Amino acid sequence: MYLKILISWFCRRPAILMWPVAKISALDDYVRMLSCNQMVDDLEVSVDVAASWIKYFAASSTDQFTTNKKEQWPAFLTVFTQKIMSTAEASKRPVALCLPARVYTTSGYLYSFAHVFEYKMPPIVNHLDLYSKKGFRYEPRSSSVVVPEEMVSNGYDSFGGVLDATNKLPNQLDLETVPDPYLVFSDSSNFLAVTDRVLVESVLFRLLGLFDGDIRYFSPIFFDYRFGGIWSVH
């Protein structure tokens, strides 16, 4: 009980308290900086890359980015990522990632800040709302769904698709034919997520635990959708 209260308090604190543990909290900005240039093609690789970047910069500075590389940036980034992935795997220093709930509840919190010299990322505006699962019912045969009153009050009275993430990976769902917004649920979680195509395939969404867990890179220490979470980074 006391541990839960302590962790809940910690997840509510400003980012400066998380700095000694993990210097990178907006990990998807870095992953998208890679994937937009087709250097990262699927989710599994993105999770691997995100963990490597976090482990590397938890113990290293960003001084190597102070040189103006301009058009050489994509090639440099490829070599640099390969280097830090091998370095991160060899590192034995424990690293934890702490994401307070404001990361996914504050509109525009994930707005991209990735900007290196001449290289800019398009804006990323998060569309992710989490709700208690209490009162939720879904009948897949008739495609009927009953959602909590709080969701209806917030304007969610219809969805492009209802996704059952129980024991599934994102690439097992046919998202190409299902328009967003999505209502995502899992038998193993006590909350529902309303999100769009961009966020549902992101590293951030994988950390929520609705999809089948993969603890090779991020293993949950604590997560509560109302407060945030802490993950051990491997």
Buried (B, 14 or more C-beta within 10 A) or exposed (E): EEEEEEBBEBBEEEBEBBEEBBBBBBBBBBBBBBBBBEBBEEBBBBBBBBBBBBBBBBEBEEEEBEEEBEEEBEEBBEEBBEEBBEBBEEBEEEBBBBBBBEBBBEEEBBBBEBEBBEBEBEEBEBBBBBBBBEEBEBEEEEEEBEBBEEBEEEEBEEBBBBBBBEEBEBEEBEBEEBEBBBBBBBEEBEBBBBBBBBBBBBBBBBBBBBBBBBEEBBEBEBBBBEBBBBBBBB
